[in-house]
Amino acid sequence: MHTDKIDLHVHSTASDGTYTPTELVYAAQNAGLSAFALTDHDTVDGIAEAKAAAQDAGIELIPGVELSCEYQEKEIHIVGLFLDEKNTQLLNHLAKFRENRGNRNQKMYQKLQEEGFDITEEALRQQFPDAVLTRAHVAKFLLEHGYIKSIAEAFEHYIGDGCRCYVPREKISPPDGVRLIHAAGGKAVLAHPILYHLSDACLRELIADCTACGLDGIEAYYSTYQPNDERYIKQLAKAYHLKLSGGSDFHGDNKPHIRLGFGTGKLCVPYTLLDDLR
């Protein structure tokens, strides 16, 4: 059944979500979505499974990715949509990124062990056998083993940016992220710009740097946006001739307050955005 409601920012167990790609397809169907984009962090491993399930379910699946980038010491995310998940250049970058992530994780585990936590790569793999291990998995492991009382505690005291067990990871620049997505035949979108807490001047500088490399769109619809946030991003989109995009940033139980397709309750991303981006 075709509706005019979509979600262009969704995560699965291939990165740090709790729904498998197949489960996402049927969750999207139950939410009344006509299309959604699987945009896992720095991996396209879930796309083949999602495509097969989407074909069976009669729902449109947009292959995507969310690339971790860095700009002025802030982590910035570039979402790729409509990309070729088998593109060699993209896969080579993601493989290198996974290697860097693995090295970073080992350093983080060591720091956590020094804090008295009995955490190892092997233990995490046993608990999360098919996942690309992230800080979200570390936080969940610490919670389920009784070391902390909440996921927030893990990030606020141990593994959040700047905390004593935090280890920075290698990132590419946002313009390089745009180029990589284009090399894979995709459309590049600046994800949730409000979340970066940049000044207007800095955000405009970031957008200008990315549009110089062909940035295609910007997320004007997002779970946590207030009406004034949405208006502001739409103004920037108009000023820089960018297409509009949007999504829930659904992670399943890892972000239980976010519903697929609905965000915190009021999110509505129209299908016309997908046609325009395409």
ZANU-359428 format. One record per residue (C-alpha): x, y, z; residue number from 1; chain. Coordinates in Angstrom, 2 decimals, padded with zeros to 5 digits. Layout:
ZANU-359428
+---------+---------+---------+------+------+
|    east |   north |      up | paro | mike |
+---------+---------+---------+------+------+
|       X |       Y |       Z |  NUM |    A |
...
+---------+---------+---------+------+------+
END
This chain:
ZANU-359428
+---------+---------+---------+------+------+
|    east |   north |      up | paro | mike |
+---------+---------+---------+------+------+
|  000.00 |  000.00 |  000.00 |    1 |    A |
|  001.45 |  003.36 | -001.04 |    2 |    A |
|  001.32 |  006.14 |  001.51 |    3 |    A |
|  003.02 |  009.49 |  001.40 |    4 |    A |
|  005.02 |  008.83 |  004.59 |    5 |    A |
|  008.69 |  007.77 |  004.54 |    6 |    A |
|  011.76 |  007.63 |  006.80 |    7 |    A |
|  015.19 |  008.35 |  005.33 |    8 |    A |
|  017.36 |  007.79 |  008.43 |    9 |    A |
|  017.16 |  004.32 |  010.01 |   10 |    A |
|  019.64 |  001.98 |  011.73 |   11 |    A |
|  019.77 | -001.81 |  012.07 |   12 |    A |
|  021.79 | -004.42 |  013.94 |   13 |    A |
|  024.43 | -004.01 |  011.22 |   14 |    A |
|  025.56 | -000.97 |  013.19 |   15 |    A |
|  024.03 |  000.15 |  016.50 |   16 |    A |
|  020.32 | -000.53 |  016.08 |   17 |    A |
|  018.45 | -003.41 |  017.73 |   18 |    A |
|  016.22 | -004.45 |  014.80 |   19 |    A |
|  017.63 | -006.71 |  012.09 |   20 |    A |
|  017.27 | -005.39 |  008.54 |   21 |    A |
|  014.40 | -007.81 |  007.98 |   22 |    A |
|  012.66 | -006.75 |  011.19 |   23 |    A |
|  012.99 | -003.12 |  010.10 |   24 |    A |
|  011.18 | -003.83 |  006.85 |   25 |    A |
|  008.16 | -005.27 |  008.63 |   26 |    A |
|  008.27 | -002.56 |  011.30 |   27 |    A |
|  008.22 |  000.02 |  008.51 |   28 |    A |
|  005.30 | -001.76 |  006.91 |   29 |    A |
|  003.42 | -001.78 |  010.23 |   30 |    A |
|  004.18 |  001.93 |  010.67 |   31 |    A |
|  002.49 |  002.62 |  007.34 |   32 |    A |
|  005.65 |  003.72 |  005.54 |   33 |    A |
|  005.89 |  003.36 |  001.78 |   34 |    A |
|  009.70 |  003.66 |  001.80 |   35 |    A |
|  012.64 |  003.88 |  004.16 |   36 |    A |
|  016.41 |  004.21 |  003.88 |   37 |    A |
|  018.74 |  001.89 |  005.75 |   38 |    A |
|  021.57 |  004.23 |  006.80 |   39 |    A |
|  023.76 |  002.26 |  009.20 |   40 |    A |
|  026.86 |  003.90 |  010.64 |   41 |    A |
|  029.86 |  003.33 |  008.38 |   42 |    A |
|  028.61 |  000.02 |  007.00 |   43 |    A |
|  026.40 | -001.27 |  004.20 |   44 |    A |
|  026.38 | -004.85 |  005.50 |   45 |    A |
|  022.63 | -004.89 |  006.18 |   46 |    A |
|  021.44 | -003.67 |  002.79 |   47 |    A |
|  021.30 | -007.00 |  000.94 |   48 |    A |
|  019.09 | -008.53 |  003.63 |   49 |    A |
|  016.88 | -005.42 |  003.78 |   50 |    A |
|  016.49 | -005.37 |  000.00 |   51 |    A |
|  015.33 | -009.00 | -000.10 |   52 |    A |
|  012.84 | -008.49 |  002.72 |   53 |    A |
|  011.56 | -005.23 |  001.20 |   54 |    A |
|  010.93 | -006.92 | -002.12 |   55 |    A |
|  008.88 | -009.62 | -000.40 |   56 |    A |
|  006.99 | -007.03 |  001.65 |   57 |    A |
|  006.32 | -004.65 | -001.23 |   58 |    A |
|  008.03 | -001.69 |  000.44 |   59 |    A |
|  010.66 |  000.55 | -001.16 |   60 |    A |
|  014.14 |  000.23 |  000.33 |   61 |    A |
|  016.67 |  002.99 | -000.32 |   62 |    A |
|  020.24 |  001.73 |  000.16 |   63 |    A |
|  022.19 |  004.16 |  002.29 |   64 |    A |
|  024.93 |  004.77 |  004.82 |   65 |    A |
|  025.76 |  007.32 |  007.52 |   66 |    A |
|  029.41 |  008.34 |  007.37 |   67 |    A |
|  031.24 |  009.61 |  010.45 |   68 |    A |
|  033.18 |  012.76 |  009.63 |   69 |    A |
|  034.97 |  015.48 |  011.58 |   70 |    A |
|  034.75 |  019.25 |  011.23 |   71 |    A |
|  036.42 |  021.72 |  013.59 |   72 |    A |
|  036.83 |  018.96 |  016.22 |   73 |    A |
|  033.12 |  018.08 |  016.04 |   74 |    A |
|  031.71 |  014.80 |  014.75 |   75 |    A |
|  029.57 |  015.47 |  011.69 |   76 |    A |
|  027.49 |  012.86 |  009.86 |   77 |    A |
|  026.85 |  012.69 |  006.13 |   78 |    A |
|  024.03 |  010.40 |  005.02 |   79 |    A |
|  024.28 |  008.72 |  001.62 |   80 |    A |
|  021.08 |  007.72 | -000.20 |   81 |    A |
|  020.49 |  005.73 | -003.41 |   82 |    A |
|  024.07 |  004.49 | -003.37 |   83 |    A |
|  025.59 |  001.38 | -004.89 |   84 |    A |
|  026.42 | -000.69 | -001.82 |   85 |    A |
|  028.81 | -002.80 | -003.91 |   86 |    A |
|  030.94 |  000.15 | -005.03 |   87 |    A |
|  034.62 | -000.75 | -004.58 |   88 |    A |
|  035.76 |  002.70 | -003.44 |   89 |    A |
|  033.06 |  002.85 | -000.79 |   90 |    A |
|  033.72 | -000.69 |  000.43 |   91 |    A |
|  037.47 | -000.06 |  000.65 |   92 |    A |
|  036.88 |  003.04 |  002.78 |   93 |    A |
|  034.45 |  001.22 |  005.05 |   94 |    A |
|  036.87 | -001.70 |  005.47 |   95 |    A |
|  039.63 |  000.70 |  006.50 |   96 |    A |
|  037.23 |  002.45 |  008.83 |   97 |    A |
|  036.30 | -000.87 |  010.48 |   98 |    A |
|  039.98 | -001.62 |  011.02 |   99 |    A |
|  040.47 |  001.79 |  012.64 |  100 |    A |
|  037.33 |  001.25 |  014.72 |  101 |    A |
|  038.66 | -002.11 |  015.91 |  102 |    A |
|  041.94 | -000.54 |  017.03 |  103 |    A |
|  040.05 |  002.23 |  018.78 |  104 |    A |
|  037.77 | -000.24 |  020.54 |  105 |    A |
|  040.73 | -002.24 |  021.90 |  106 |    A |
|  042.15 |  000.94 |  023.45 |  107 |    A |
|  038.75 |  001.74 |  024.96 |  108 |    A |
|  038.37 | -001.75 |  026.44 |  109 |    A |
|  041.80 | -001.40 |  028.02 |  110 |    A |
|  040.85 |  001.91 |  029.63 |  111 |    A |
|  037.62 |  000.39 |  030.94 |  112 |    A |
|  039.55 | -002.56 |  032.36 |  113 |    A |
|  041.78 | -000.09 |  034.19 |  114 |    A |
|  038.60 |  001.33 |  035.74 |  115 |    A |
|  037.79 | -002.15 |  037.07 |  116 |    A |
|  035.31 | -003.33 |  034.44 |  117 |    A |
|  035.63 | -006.93 |  033.26 |  118 |    A |
|  035.05 | -006.23 |  029.57 |  119 |    A |
|  036.76 | -007.83 |  026.58 |  120 |    A |
|  036.28 | -008.08 |  022.84 |  121 |    A |
|  035.40 | -011.75 |  023.25 |  122 |    A |
|  032.69 | -011.05 |  025.82 |  123 |    A |
|  031.14 | -008.36 |  023.64 |  124 |    A |
|  031.22 | -010.63 |  020.59 |  125 |    A |
|  029.45 | -013.33 |  022.58 |  126 |    A |
|  026.70 | -010.93 |  023.60 |  127 |    A |
|  026.43 | -009.15 |  020.22 |  128 |    A |
|  027.59 | -011.78 |  017.69 |  129 |    A |
|  026.50 | -010.08 |  014.47 |  130 |    A |
|  026.97 | -006.41 |  015.33 |  131 |    A |
|  029.57 | -003.84 |  014.33 |  132 |    A |
|  030.64 | -003.04 |  017.88 |  133 |    A |
|  030.10 |  000.57 |  018.92 |  134 |    A |
|  030.02 |  002.55 |  022.15 |  135 |    A |
|  026.29 |  001.78 |  022.35 |  136 |    A |
|  027.12 | -001.92 |  022.65 |  137 |    A |
|  029.73 | -001.17 |  025.32 |  138 |    A |
|  027.17 |  000.84 |  027.30 |  139 |    A |
|  024.59 | -001.93 |  027.02 |  140 |    A |
|  027.16 | -004.53 |  028.12 |  141 |    A |
|  028.08 | -002.48 |  031.20 |  142 |    A |
|  024.40 | -002.00 |  032.06 |  143 |    A |
|  023.44 | -005.65 |  031.66 |  144 |    A |
|  026.41 | -006.75 |  033.78 |  145 |    A |
|  025.46 | -004.40 |  036.60 |  146 |    A |
|  028.39 | -002.00 |  036.36 |  147 |    A |
|  026.19 |  001.03 |  035.74 |  148 |    A |
|  022.55 |  001.98 |  036.40 |  149 |    A |
|  021.75 |  003.51 |  032.99 |  150 |    A |
|  023.04 |  003.85 |  029.45 |  151 |    A |
|  023.39 |  007.58 |  030.06 |  152 |    A |
|  025.78 |  006.90 |  032.96 |  153 |    A |
|  028.17 |  005.08 |  030.62 |  154 |    A |
|  028.37 |  008.05 |  028.27 |  155 |    A |
|  028.38 |  010.74 |  030.96 |  156 |    A |
|  031.13 |  009.20 |  033.07 |  157 |    A |
|  033.16 |  006.76 |  030.96 |  158 |    A |
|  032.86 |  006.56 |  027.18 |  159 |    A |
|  031.24 |  009.83 |  026.10 |  160 |    A |
|  033.31 |  012.40 |  024.21 |  161 |    A |
|  036.10 |  013.66 |  026.45 |  162 |    A |
|  035.43 |  011.17 |  029.28 |  163 |    A |
|  038.25 |  009.19 |  030.85 |  164 |    A |
|  037.72 |  006.00 |  028.81 |  165 |    A |
|  036.93 |  007.79 |  025.56 |  166 |    A |
|  039.23 |  007.17 |  022.60 |  167 |    A |
|  038.79 |  009.35 |  019.51 |  168 |    A |
|  038.45 |  007.62 |  016.16 |  169 |    A |
|  039.83 |  008.48 |  012.77 |  170 |    A |
|  037.36 |  010.37 |  010.62 |  171 |    A |
|  037.24 |  011.92 |  007.18 |  172 |    A |
|  036.17 |  015.47 |  006.45 |  173 |    A |
|  032.53 |  016.15 |  005.49 |  174 |    A |
|  033.54 |  017.19 |  001.93 |  175 |    A |
|  035.42 |  013.88 |  001.57 |  176 |    A |
|  032.28 |  012.11 |  002.80 |  177 |    A |
|  030.27 |  013.85 |  000.09 |  178 |    A |
|  032.82 |  012.80 | -002.54 |  179 |    A |
|  032.80 |  009.19 | -001.35 |  180 |    A |
|  028.99 |  008.98 | -001.52 |  181 |    A |
|  029.02 |  010.50 | -005.01 |  182 |    A |
|  031.68 |  007.99 | -006.08 |  183 |    A |
|  029.19 |  005.27 | -005.08 |  184 |    A |
|  026.47 |  006.90 | -007.18 |  185 |    A |
|  024.57 |  008.25 | -004.18 |  186 |    A |
|  023.07 |  011.50 | -002.99 |  187 |    A |
|  024.82 |  013.16 | -000.06 |  188 |    A |
|  022.80 |  014.71 |  002.77 |  189 |    A |
|  024.01 |  016.64 |  005.82 |  190 |    A |
|  022.47 |  014.79 |  008.77 |  191 |    A |
|  020.71 |  016.50 |  011.72 |  192 |    A |
|  022.65 |  019.81 |  011.60 |  193 |    A |
|  020.87 |  021.19 |  014.68 |  194 |    A |
|  022.52 |  018.50 |  016.82 |  195 |    A |
|  026.01 |  019.89 |  016.20 |  196 |    A |
|  025.27 |  023.06 |  018.18 |  197 |    A |
|  027.26 |  025.17 |  015.75 |  198 |    A |
|  026.86 |  028.92 |  015.50 |  199 |    A |
|  024.99 |  030.16 |  012.44 |  200 |    A |
|  028.27 |  031.33 |  010.92 |  201 |    A |
|  030.00 |  027.97 |  011.52 |  202 |    A |
|  027.06 |  025.97 |  010.21 |  203 |    A |
|  026.93 |  028.10 |  007.08 |  204 |    A |
|  030.68 |  027.59 |  006.63 |  205 |    A |
|  030.23 |  023.82 |  006.94 |  206 |    A |
|  027.38 |  023.84 |  004.42 |  207 |    A |
|  029.35 |  026.02 |  002.02 |  208 |    A |
|  032.36 |  023.68 |  002.20 |  209 |    A |
|  030.11 |  020.70 |  001.48 |  210 |    A |
|  028.09 |  022.34 | -001.30 |  211 |    A |
|  031.35 |  023.23 | -003.01 |  212 |    A |
|  031.84 |  019.45 | -003.33 |  213 |    A |
|  028.27 |  018.88 | -004.49 |  214 |    A |
|  026.27 |  018.30 | -001.27 |  215 |    A |
|  022.77 |  017.36 | -002.43 |  216 |    A |
|  020.56 |  017.79 |  000.60 |  217 |    A |
|  020.09 |  018.56 |  004.28 |  218 |    A |
|  017.91 |  016.99 |  006.97 |  219 |    A |
|  015.09 |  019.47 |  007.57 |  220 |    A |
|  012.87 |  016.87 |  009.27 |  221 |    A |
|  014.21 |  015.08 |  012.35 |  222 |    A |
|  012.85 |  013.46 |  015.50 |  223 |    A |
|  014.04 |  016.08 |  017.98 |  224 |    A |
|  013.56 |  019.21 |  015.88 |  225 |    A |
|  011.29 |  021.95 |  017.16 |  226 |    A |
|  009.22 |  023.92 |  014.63 |  227 |    A |
|  011.74 |  026.78 |  014.65 |  228 |    A |
|  014.58 |  024.28 |  013.95 |  229 |    A |
|  012.73 |  022.97 |  010.91 |  230 |    A |
|  012.08 |  026.50 |  009.63 |  231 |    A |
|  015.73 |  027.45 |  010.11 |  232 |    A |
|  017.06 |  024.42 |  008.20 |  233 |    A |
|  014.57 |  025.00 |  005.39 |  234 |    A |
|  015.85 |  028.58 |  005.12 |  235 |    A |
|  019.43 |  027.30 |  004.88 |  236 |    A |
|  018.37 |  024.73 |  002.29 |  237 |    A |
|  016.86 |  027.48 |  000.17 |  238 |    A |
|  019.91 |  029.73 |  000.58 |  239 |    A |
|  022.32 |  026.96 | -000.51 |  240 |    A |
|  020.04 |  025.32 | -003.11 |  241 |    A |
|  019.82 |  022.03 | -001.24 |  242 |    A |
|  017.12 |  019.36 | -001.39 |  243 |    A |
|  015.23 |  018.52 |  001.80 |  244 |    A |
|  015.56 |  015.18 |  003.54 |  245 |    A |
|  014.57 |  013.78 |  006.90 |  246 |    A |
|  014.14 |  010.80 |  009.13 |  247 |    A |
|  013.67 |  009.48 |  012.62 |  248 |    A |
|  017.23 |  008.23 |  013.31 |  249 |    A |
|  015.55 |  005.08 |  014.59 |  250 |    A |
|  017.79 |  002.74 |  016.63 |  251 |    A |
|  015.18 |  000.44 |  018.18 |  252 |    A |
|  015.67 | -000.20 |  021.90 |  253 |    A |
|  018.89 |  001.80 |  021.91 |  254 |    A |
|  016.77 |  004.95 |  021.49 |  255 |    A |
|  013.44 |  003.79 |  022.91 |  256 |    A |
|  011.86 |  007.24 |  022.76 |  257 |    A |
|  012.22 |  007.31 |  018.94 |  258 |    A |
|  009.59 |  005.50 |  016.85 |  259 |    A |
|  010.22 |  004.42 |  013.28 |  260 |    A |
|  008.60 |  006.93 |  010.94 |  261 |    A |
|  007.20 |  009.01 |  013.80 |  262 |    A |
|  010.22 |  010.09 |  015.84 |  263 |    A |
|  009.00 |  011.35 |  019.19 |  264 |    A |
|  005.46 |  011.41 |  017.82 |  265 |    A |
|  005.12 |  014.35 |  015.46 |  266 |    A |
|  007.61 |  013.51 |  012.70 |  267 |    A |
|  006.15 |  013.30 |  009.21 |  268 |    A |
|  008.52 |  013.01 |  006.25 |  269 |    A |
|  006.53 |  013.24 |  002.98 |  270 |    A |
|  007.19 |  010.99 | -000.01 |  271 |    A |
|  007.60 |  014.07 | -002.22 |  272 |    A |
|  011.05 |  014.57 | -000.65 |  273 |    A |
|  012.13 |  011.19 | -001.97 |  274 |    A |
|  010.99 |  012.02 | -005.49 |  275 |    A |
|  012.80 |  015.36 | -005.30 |  276 |    A |
|  016.04 |  013.81 | -004.00 |  277 |    A |
|  015.93 |  011.08 | -006.59 |  278 |    A |
+---------+---------+---------+------+------+
END
